[in-house]
């Protein structure tokens, strides 16, 4: 557990996918499991979430940009990281070690610090077949990153969408699941 918080601290990394508008479901589930939560959004992901509602729910600002040298750290060190929804772009850049956003930098650094990381991918079926994506998943799994079932977000025949199981990313962070 981080030395700065009484509860374990969870970083939630949110990417630009339509399902991200429901991120409050993950925050609620994490809080019910006694996590303190801080949200880090990719720059594009910011446009998919209600920042005011997320900040009210977590009691913390959403982070998306690097802080200036000398600025205080707005979050304590993470005890775990949940990436949900994780997009094609983020998965591939992360696996390649690209750190051109705060979200990617956080993911790259978390691995080096030995912080447990779990991912719920949200990638359409066409992109999921791309060889680079499959290689990226393999590389990240080899680094110990835990993956939930992929979610395409594509409409079903009745026009509805399959449910995105937000709490699964938390299950992946619990030992023995």
C-alpha positions, 0 to 999 in steps of 0.5 A: 500500500502506498505510504501516502494513503490509508487505502490502496491507491488505484490509477485508472487510465482511460483511453478514447473509446465510446464506452469511456463515458461510463468510467464512473462505473469503474470508479464506483466499483473500485471505491466499493472495494476500498480503493482510493482512485485517481484518473489519468486520461489520454489527451483524446480520452478527455473528450469521452468523459465527464471531467466534472463528474469524475473529479467530484466522484474521486475528489481529485483532478483528472490528470492528462498532462505532465506537471511542471517541475516543482509542482506537487504530485497530485496523486500518491504512488500507485498500488495498482493500475487499471487501464479501461478502456484500452485502445489499439493505439495505447496498447501498441505505443505502450508495448513499444515503450513510447511515452509521449503522453502522461498516460503512456509514461505512467504505464511505462513507468509502472512496469519498471516500478513493479506495480500490478497492471490490468487491462480491459481492451476496447478494440474493434475486431478488424484492428484486433487482427492486426499483427502489431496489436497481437504482438503488443498484447503478447509483449505486455503479457510477457511483462506481467500485464493482466488482460481481460476479455477484449471488447469490440464495442460493435453493435449487436444485431438488435442494435444494442451493445454487449455489456462492458464488465468494468469490475473485471479489471479490478478482479484481475488485480486481486490475487488468485483471480 
